[in-house]
Amino acid sequence: MTTSIATNPAGVALQERWERLRSHKRTISRVKLLVEWEQGGAHERANAVTVDVSHSGCMAVVGADLPLHKRVRLIHPATGRKADAEVVWRSHEAWDAGFELVKPDASFWGLK
């Protein structure tokens, strides 16, 4: 499933370029997650929901301001599965983050 971000030729070219640069196809999907990490010796946790997922990670809206390159653990509450990941992208909005799974596993998301 592909969504178009723009209808003008420049927007289409930009979308095609990003699709070539990505290591895996993305699937638009809403998966609820918990994100855990250590900060200043304290164990932190925040709720998150994915915007899209791929074999190697996801983009999500997270209820915390995670720093870029932070190592985190993603927990899929519906299945109990856990995966280590790294914050590899942050938008200018504090809640949007991209996560790359340390050990990519498309089955982590529980999608068919």
C-alpha positions as CSV (number, residue, x, y, z in Angstrom):
1,M,0.0,0.0,0.0
2,T,1.5,3.3,-1.1
3,T,0.2,6.7,-0.1
4,S,1.0,9.9,-2.0
5,I,2.3,12.9,-0.1
6,A,1.9,15.2,-3.1
7,T,0.2,15.4,-6.4
8,N,2.7,17.8,-8.0
9,P,5.7,16.4,-10.0
10,A,8.3,17.7,-7.5
11,G,6.5,16.0,-4.5
12,V,6.1,12.7,-6.4
13,A,9.9,12.8,-7.3
14,L,10.7,13.4,-3.6
15,Q,8.5,10.5,-2.5
16,E,10.1,8.2,-5.0
17,R,13.6,9.2,-3.9
18,W,12.8,8.4,-0.3
19,E,11.3,5.1,-1.2
20,R,14.6,4.1,-3.0
21,L,16.7,5.2,0.0
22,R,14.7,3.1,2.6
23,S,16.0,-0.3,3.3
24,H,12.5,-1.9,3.6
25,K,9.0,-1.1,2.4
26,R,6.8,0.6,4.9
27,T,3.2,-0.4,5.8
28,I,0.8,2.1,7.3
29,S,-0.3,0.5,10.6
30,R,-1.4,1.6,14.1
31,V,0.4,-0.6,16.6
32,K,0.3,0.4,20.3
33,L,3.7,0.1,22.0
34,L,5.5,0.9,25.3
35,V,8.9,2.5,25.0
36,E,11.4,2.0,27.9
37,W,14.8,3.5,28.4
38,E,17.3,4.5,31.1
39,Q,17.9,8.2,31.8
40,G,20.1,9.6,34.6
41,G,19.9,6.2,36.4
42,A,16.1,6.1,36.3
43,H,14.0,3.7,34.4
44,E,11.6,5.7,32.1
45,R,8.6,4.5,30.2
46,A,6.2,6.1,27.7
47,N,3.2,5.0,25.6
48,A,3.6,5.1,21.8
49,V,1.6,4.3,18.6
50,T,3.1,3.6,15.3
51,V,2.3,5.6,12.1
52,D,4.0,3.0,9.9
53,V,6.2,-0.1,10.3
54,S,8.8,-1.9,8.3
55,H,11.0,-4.9,8.6
56,S,13.7,-2.7,10.2
57,G,11.7,-0.3,12.4
58,C,8.9,2.2,12.6
59,M,7.8,5.8,12.8
60,A,5.8,6.5,15.9
61,V,4.1,9.1,18.0
62,V,5.7,8.8,21.5
63,G,4.5,10.4,24.8
64,A,8.0,11.5,25.7
65,D,10.8,13.7,24.3
66,L,13.4,11.0,23.4
67,P,16.8,12.2,22.3
68,L,18.3,11.2,18.9
69,H,20.5,8.0,19.0
70,K,18.9,6.9,22.4
71,R,18.8,3.2,22.8
72,V,15.4,2.0,23.8
73,R,13.3,-1.1,24.2
74,L,10.0,-1.4,22.4
75,I,7.4,-3.6,24.0
76,H,4.3,-4.8,22.1
77,P,1.7,-5.1,24.9
78,A,-0.7,-7.2,22.8
79,T,1.9,-10.0,22.3
80,G,4.4,-9.3,25.1
81,R,7.3,-9.3,22.6
82,K,10.2,-6.9,23.2
83,A,12.8,-5.5,20.8
84,D,15.8,-3.3,21.3
85,A,15.9,-0.2,19.0
86,E,17.5,3.1,18.5
87,V,16.0,6.5,17.9
88,V,17.2,7.4,14.4
89,W,14.9,10.2,13.5
90,R,13.2,13.1,15.3
91,S,10.8,15.6,13.8
92,H,10.6,19.2,14.9
93,E,7.5,18.1,16.8
94,A,8.7,16.6,20.1
95,W,6.4,13.5,19.8
96,D,7.4,12.1,16.4
97,A,10.3,9.6,16.3
98,G,11.7,7.0,14.0
99,F,13.0,3.8,15.5
100,E,15.4,1.3,14.0
101,L,15.3,-2.3,15.4
102,V,18.7,-3.6,16.5
103,K,17.8,-7.0,15.2
104,P,15.2,-6.4,12.4
105,D,12.2,-8.7,12.6
106,A,9.1,-8.0,10.6
107,S,7.1,-10.4,12.8
108,F,7.6,-8.2,15.8
109,W,4.7,-6.0,14.7
110,G,2.2,-8.9,14.7
111,L,0.8,-7.9,11.3
112,K,-0.1,-10.4,8.5
